[in-house]
Structures are given as structure tokens and as C-alpha cells.
Amino acid sequence: MMLMMVIFAVIFAGGLYAIRVPAVQADLDVLLGNNFVAGSDDGSGHLAHIVFIMFTLTSPLLLAGVLSMGLSAWRWFQRQA
């Protein structure tokens, strides 16, 4: 149960971060049919947009790796005792 809470907390934290990225806000405006006005593109949100996409794609793999390593370490310590 605690693991589920941690997973959902990380997912929602990533969503909160995404809402603050201007490029994601523009994508959501277009998706929801809101009036989208293209502002000046100074490139300030592109790095954050790329980081968010990479986090979204790699977070399940990283979480699986951490859980696997944790269980392996736990089993190793149990065998030593």
C-alpha cells in the first residue's frame, strides 16, 4: 500500500511539474480547444519540456530497477543472517 502511495505521489509530482512548463501548457491549450495565442518563443521552456518527457519515459524503468535492487539486497542480507 505504501509503495502505491509513493508511485502515485511521484506521478502527480511529475504532472504538477508539467503544468508549469510553458510548452506543455501550450500543448494542453491546443488539446482542450482553448484559445491559444503563440507568444515569443525564447526557448526557455524547451529544456524543461525535454526533461519532463525523458522523466515520463524513464521513470517506470528506474522504479523497476530500484525495486529490483532493493529486493535483491534484502534477500542477500537474509541469506547472510
Secondary structure, DSSP 8 states (H G I E B T S, - for coil): -HHHHHHHHHHHHHHHHHHH-HHHHHHHHHHHT---------STTHHHHHHHHHHHHHHHHHHHHHHHHHHHHHHHHHHH-
